[in-house]
Structures are given as C-alpha cells and as structure tokens.
Amino acid sequence: MPLERTPRTAQADASPAIELLTEDFLRLVSVLYRAIQEAAELRRLAEAARATDDELYAFFERCAFTQAERASEAQHILSSRSLTQQAEVVTSAAFAAGDGATDADVAPSSERRSVRVWPAQ
C-alpha cells in the first residue's frame, strides 16, 4: 500500500523536514509491522511442515529468519532516529517556572524504588 503525500499547507511549508520525517517514520513502521507478521506466518508454515517435509521446514525457517532480521533492522533504524532527533525528553514531572524543583527532586529513588513527592510551595 503506497503512502500518498498529503497536501502541503502553510504550516507544512514552514517545516518540510518534519513532513518527510513523518513519512519516513510511517514507512519504517510499515516495514517493521509487515516483517513481524510475515515472520510469524512463516514460522507457522515451518511448524506445519516439520513432521512431513524437512526441506520445506528448513526453507520456511530460513525465510522466517530473514524476515526477523528485516524487522530487527527496521526497529534499530527507528530507535536510532528517534534518539538522535528527540530534542527534549518530556517527563511526567511538570515544573512551574520558579518553583525550585529540578529533575533530581522528582527522580525515582533507587534505594526505595519510589518517586519522591515534594509538597507545593
């Protein structure tokens, strides 16, 4: 299923890189999804052929392995791009300007395995 370009708007003209990143992201997710689905189907076919035909079993297993490699590569590309292009990590802690809180104040405590809660000022 080919992806069609969306009509460009004034906002899209201001940031064409974001539009392209979105299209690339969707294409990568599509490849990842299809590779996972195909690998699962090929493994089912291999299991069905296991008892009756060793050659078919080996063939379906090789094909499933190839699809699993494709899925792994797509997942790697997605994760590396999301890490390099992520400008800011949004956390669940929201700080108001001037409240004096920092990331260290609300970071999970490794000793207690809990989040410290600070009262409002």
TORKE-982824 format. One record per residue: residue number from 1; residue in one letter; z, x, y of N, C-alpha, C in turn. Coordinates in nm, 3 decimals, padded with zeros to 5 digits. Each point is the difference from the previous one (the first is absolute). Example, Ala and Ser with C-alpha at 12.3 -4.5 7.8 and 13.67 -1.06 7.14 Angstrom:
2
NODE,1,a,00.780,01.319,-00.569,00.000,-00.089,00.119,00.000,00.090,00.120
NODE,2,s,-00.072,-00.035,00.105,00.006,00.082,00.119,00.073,-00.077,00.109
//
This chain:
121
NODE,1,m,00.000,00.085,-00.117,00.000,-00.085,00.117,00.000,00.090,00.124
NODE,2,p,-00.112,00.008,00.071,-00.004,00.087,00.118,00.080,-00.058,00.115
NODE,3,l,00.063,00.091,00.073,00.075,-00.041,00.117,-00.094,-00.011,00.119
NODE,4,e,00.011,-00.106,00.075,-00.083,-00.016,00.118,00.080,00.043,00.122
NODE,5,r,-00.070,00.058,00.095,00.066,00.038,00.125,00.032,-00.126,00.078
NODE,6,t,00.115,00.000,00.059,00.039,-00.112,00.084,-00.064,00.015,00.137
NODE,7,p,-00.026,-00.110,00.069,-00.057,00.011,00.134,00.094,00.077,00.091
NODE,8,r,-00.058,00.084,00.083,00.081,00.083,00.090,00.042,-00.082,00.121
NODE,9,t,00.124,00.018,00.036,00.054,-00.066,00.119,00.034,00.108,00.102
NODE,10,a,00.043,-00.041,00.115,00.039,00.097,00.103,00.114,00.087,-00.051
NODE,11,q,00.092,-00.059,-00.075,00.112,00.077,-00.053,-00.050,00.098,-00.106
NODE,12,a,-00.092,-00.043,-00.085,-00.053,00.089,-00.102,-00.080,00.113,00.063
NODE,13,d,-00.070,-00.028,00.112,-00.074,00.105,00.068,00.094,00.107,00.055
NODE,14,a,00.119,-00.039,00.035,00.096,00.095,00.054,00.053,00.094,-00.107
NODE,15,s,-00.001,-00.043,-00.126,00.053,00.084,-00.106,-00.087,-00.009,-00.126
NODE,16,p,-00.122,00.056,00.003,-00.086,-00.008,-00.118,00.056,00.075,-00.120
NODE,17,a,00.082,00.103,00.024,00.057,00.075,-00.112,00.092,-00.088,-00.083
NODE,18,i,00.074,-00.089,00.065,00.089,-00.090,-00.074,-00.081,-00.093,-00.088
NODE,19,e,-00.112,-00.051,00.052,-00.085,-00.089,-00.079,-00.053,00.073,-00.122
NODE,20,l,-00.047,00.124,00.017,-00.053,00.076,-00.112,00.110,00.034,-00.100
NODE,21,l,00.118,00.033,00.050,00.110,00.030,-00.091,00.035,-00.123,-00.082
NODE,22,t,-00.005,-00.114,00.061,00.031,-00.123,-00.072,-00.104,-00.026,-00.108
NODE,23,e,-00.128,00.018,00.033,-00.105,-00.019,-00.100,00.013,00.101,-00.113
NODE,24,d,00.025,00.125,00.034,00.019,00.102,-00.103,00.121,-00.032,-00.087
NODE,25,f,00.106,-00.043,00.062,00.121,-00.037,-00.074,-00.031,-00.111,-00.100
NODE,26,l,-00.070,-00.103,00.046,-00.034,-00.112,-00.088,-00.090,00.044,-00.115
NODE,27,r,-00.092,00.088,00.028,-00.088,00.051,-00.107,00.081,00.079,-00.103
NODE,28,l,00.089,00.084,00.047,00.083,00.078,-00.093,00.090,-00.090,-00.084
NODE,29,v,00.058,-00.100,00.063,00.085,-00.094,-00.074,-00.083,-00.074,-00.104
NODE,30,s,-00.123,-00.036,00.035,-00.088,-00.069,-00.094,-00.032,00.090,-00.119
NODE,31,v,-00.031,00.126,00.024,-00.028,00.093,-00.109,00.124,00.016,-00.088
NODE,32,l,00.116,00.014,00.062,00.124,00.013,-00.075,00.025,-00.122,-00.088
NODE,33,y,-00.014,-00.117,00.056,00.025,-00.124,-00.075,-00.096,-00.012,-00.119
NODE,34,r,-00.130,00.022,00.026,-00.099,-00.014,-00.107,00.023,00.105,-00.109
NODE,35,a,00.035,00.121,00.037,00.023,00.105,-00.099,00.120,-00.035,-00.089
NODE,36,i,00.105,-00.053,00.060,00.118,-00.040,-00.077,-00.035,-00.112,-00.096
NODE,37,q,-00.074,-00.100,00.050,-00.039,-00.113,-00.085,-00.090,00.046,-00.114
NODE,38,e,-00.098,00.084,00.030,-00.092,00.047,-00.104,00.072,00.086,-00.103
NODE,39,a,00.092,00.085,00.044,00.075,00.083,-00.094,00.082,-00.087,-00.096
NODE,40,a,00.061,-00.104,00.052,00.079,-00.090,-00.085,-00.090,-00.072,-00.100
NODE,41,e,-00.116,-00.045,00.044,-00.093,-00.069,-00.090,-00.053,00.096,-00.107
NODE,42,l,-00.032,00.122,00.038,-00.049,00.097,-00.096,00.107,00.038,-00.101
NODE,43,r,00.125,00.003,00.042,00.109,00.028,-00.096,00.015,-00.116,-00.099
NODE,44,r,-00.019,-00.124,00.048,00.005,-00.115,-00.092,-00.114,00.009,-00.102
NODE,45,l,-00.120,00.039,00.046,-00.113,00.015,-00.091,00.025,00.112,-00.100
NODE,46,a,00.062,00.108,00.045,00.030,00.112,-00.090,00.098,-00.044,-00.108
NODE,47,e,00.101,-00.073,00.040,00.098,-00.047,-00.099,-00.064,-00.094,-00.101
NODE,48,a,-00.092,-00.083,00.046,-00.069,-00.091,-00.092,-00.088,00.077,-00.098
NODE,49,a,-00.058,00.111,00.045,-00.089,00.078,-00.086,00.075,00.102,-00.085
NODE,50,r,00.125,00.022,00.027,00.077,00.105,-00.069,-00.002,-00.015,-00.152
NODE,51,a,00.019,-00.119,-00.050,00.010,-00.021,-00.144,-00.136,00.003,-00.070
NODE,52,t,-00.107,-00.029,00.072,-00.130,-00.015,-00.066,-00.099,00.112,00.027
NODE,53,d,00.006,00.063,00.117,-00.104,00.096,00.035,00.058,00.113,00.086
NODE,54,d,00.018,00.116,-00.062,00.060,00.114,00.070,-00.088,00.049,00.115
NODE,55,e,-00.131,-00.006,-00.018,-00.092,00.047,00.104,00.010,-00.088,00.125
NODE,56,l,00.001,-00.132,-00.019,00.016,-00.091,00.114,00.137,00.016,00.065
NODE,57,y,00.102,00.018,-00.082,00.134,00.020,00.054,00.003,00.122,00.091
NODE,58,a,-00.056,00.111,-00.046,-00.001,00.123,00.080,-00.083,-00.019,00.128
NODE,59,f,-00.113,-00.070,-00.011,-00.084,-00.025,00.116,00.073,-00.083,00.105
NODE,60,f,00.062,-00.109,-00.041,00.072,-00.086,00.095,00.119,00.073,00.061
NODE,61,e,00.066,00.084,-00.077,00.112,00.077,00.054,-00.047,00.100,00.105
NODE,62,r,-00.114,00.067,-00.026,-00.054,00.093,00.100,-00.038,-00.075,00.128
NODE,63,c,-00.062,-00.116,-00.015,-00.038,-00.079,00.117,00.124,-00.045,00.078
NODE,64,a,00.103,-00.041,-00.072,00.124,-00.043,00.066,00.064,00.118,00.074
NODE,65,f,-00.005,00.118,-00.060,00.055,00.119,00.064,-00.076,00.031,00.128
NODE,66,t,-00.133,-00.013,-00.003,-00.081,00.024,00.119,00.036,-00.096,00.112
NODE,67,q,00.018,-00.127,-00.035,00.038,-00.099,00.101,00.141,00.028,00.054
NODE,68,a,00.089,00.043,-00.086,00.136,00.033,00.045,-00.004,00.119,00.096
NODE,69,e,-00.086,00.097,-00.027,-00.015,00.114,00.092,-00.054,-00.047,00.135
NODE,70,r,-00.098,-00.091,-00.004,-00.056,-00.054,00.125,00.107,-00.073,00.080
NODE,71,a,00.081,-00.079,-00.068,00.109,-00.071,00.068,00.100,00.098,00.060
NODE,72,s,00.032,00.104,-00.074,00.095,00.100,00.049,-00.056,00.071,00.123
NODE,73,e,-00.128,00.033,-00.002,-00.060,00.067,00.116,-00.002,-00.092,00.122
NODE,74,a,-00.034,-00.127,-00.021,00.001,-00.096,00.112,00.140,-00.016,00.056
NODE,75,q,00.099,-00.005,-00.087,00.139,-00.013,00.045,00.043,00.123,00.078
NODE,76,h,-00.042,00.117,-00.045,00.033,00.125,00.070,-00.062,00.001,00.139
NODE,77,i,-00.126,-00.039,00.010,-00.068,-00.003,00.130,00.068,-00.100,00.094
NODE,78,l,00.033,-00.117,-00.053,00.069,-00.101,00.083,00.133,00.052,00.051
NODE,79,s,00.078,00.061,-00.087,00.132,00.047,00.043,-00.012,00.116,00.097
NODE,80,s,-00.095,00.092,-00.023,-00.012,00.112,00.092,-00.048,-00.045,00.137
NODE,81,r,-00.088,-00.098,00.005,-00.047,-00.049,00.129,00.107,-00.079,00.072
NODE,82,s,00.079,-00.074,-00.073,00.103,-00.077,00.068,00.109,00.091,00.054
NODE,83,l,00.025,00.113,-00.066,00.101,00.093,00.049,-00.050,00.077,00.121
NODE,84,t,-00.127,00.039,00.001,-00.051,00.080,00.111,-00.031,-00.083,00.122
NODE,85,q,-00.026,-00.128,-00.016,-00.038,-00.083,00.113,00.112,-00.087,00.052
NODE,86,q,00.115,00.009,-00.063,00.112,-00.082,00.042,00.069,00.069,00.117
NODE,87,a,-00.009,-00.061,00.117,00.054,00.062,00.120,00.153,-00.012,00.006
NODE,88,e,00.052,-00.114,-00.045,00.143,-00.023,00.010,00.046,-00.077,-00.121
NODE,89,v,00.110,00.041,-00.058,00.058,-00.071,-00.113,00.097,-00.102,00.055
NODE,90,v,-00.028,-00.126,-00.025,00.087,-00.106,00.047,00.109,-00.021,-00.103
NODE,91,t,00.122,00.004,00.044,00.112,-00.021,-00.090,00.060,-00.137,00.025
NODE,92,s,00.093,-00.038,-00.085,00.065,-00.129,00.018,00.101,00.003,00.114
NODE,93,a,00.032,00.119,00.044,00.096,00.012,00.109,-00.072,-00.014,00.133
NODE,94,a,00.037,-00.097,00.077,-00.060,-00.019,00.131,00.101,00.043,00.105
NODE,95,f,-00.043,00.085,00.090,00.089,00.052,00.101,-00.042,-00.052,00.136
NODE,96,a,00.096,-00.039,00.077,-00.026,-00.038,00.139,00.015,00.126,00.085
NODE,97,a,-00.078,00.007,00.104,00.008,00.117,00.088,00.141,00.012,00.055
NODE,98,g,00.057,00.119,-00.011,00.131,00.024,00.056,00.116,-00.043,-00.087
NODE,99,d,-00.024,-00.044,-00.123,00.113,-00.044,-00.082,00.073,00.117,-00.066
NODE,100,g,-00.059,00.121,00.010,00.067,00.118,-00.052,-00.017,00.022,-00.148
NODE,101,a,-00.069,-00.088,-00.070,-00.018,00.016,-00.144,-00.118,00.092,-00.028
NODE,102,t,00.012,00.074,-00.109,-00.108,00.088,-00.045,-00.031,-00.032,-00.145
NODE,103,d,-00.107,00.062,-00.053,-00.033,-00.020,-00.141,00.115,00.045,-00.090
NODE,104,a,00.070,00.105,00.040,00.112,00.049,-00.081,00.113,-00.102,-00.007
NODE,105,d,00.013,-00.082,00.104,00.108,-00.099,00.002,-00.021,-00.111,-00.103
NODE,106,v,-00.124,-00.031,-00.032,-00.026,-00.110,-00.092,-00.064,00.046,-00.130
NODE,107,a,-00.010,00.132,-00.020,-00.058,00.052,-00.123,00.092,-00.031,-00.117
NODE,108,p,-00.058,-00.024,-00.118,00.084,-00.026,-00.117,00.090,00.120,-00.029
NODE,109,s,00.120,-00.028,-00.036,00.095,00.105,-00.034,-00.019,00.038,-00.146
NODE,110,s,-00.030,00.126,-00.026,-00.025,00.042,-00.137,00.128,-00.001,-00.084
NODE,111,e,00.114,00.021,00.063,00.124,00.001,-00.077,00.038,-00.142,-00.045
NODE,112,r,-00.013,-00.096,00.091,00.044,-00.136,-00.031,-00.114,-00.089,-00.047
NODE,113,r,-00.126,00.049,00.016,-00.118,-00.078,-00.033,00.002,-00.135,00.071
NODE,114,s,00.037,00.005,00.127,00.002,-00.121,00.080,-00.045,00.033,00.142
NODE,115,v,-00.033,-00.100,00.074,-00.042,00.018,00.138,00.120,-00.025,00.090
NODE,116,r,00.022,00.090,00.096,00.110,-00.020,00.093,-00.041,-00.104,00.103
NODE,117,v,00.089,-00.087,00.033,-00.025,-00.103,00.100,00.085,00.032,00.122
NODE,118,w,-00.063,00.010,00.114,00.070,00.030,00.123,00.011,-00.126,00.084
NODE,119,p,00.119,-00.028,00.052,00.015,-00.120,00.083,-00.076,00.014,00.130
NODE,120,a,-00.042,-00.112,00.054,-00.070,00.000,00.129,00.096,00.044,00.109
NODE,121,q,-00.056,00.065,00.101,00.085,00.050,00.109,00.016,-00.103,00.106
//
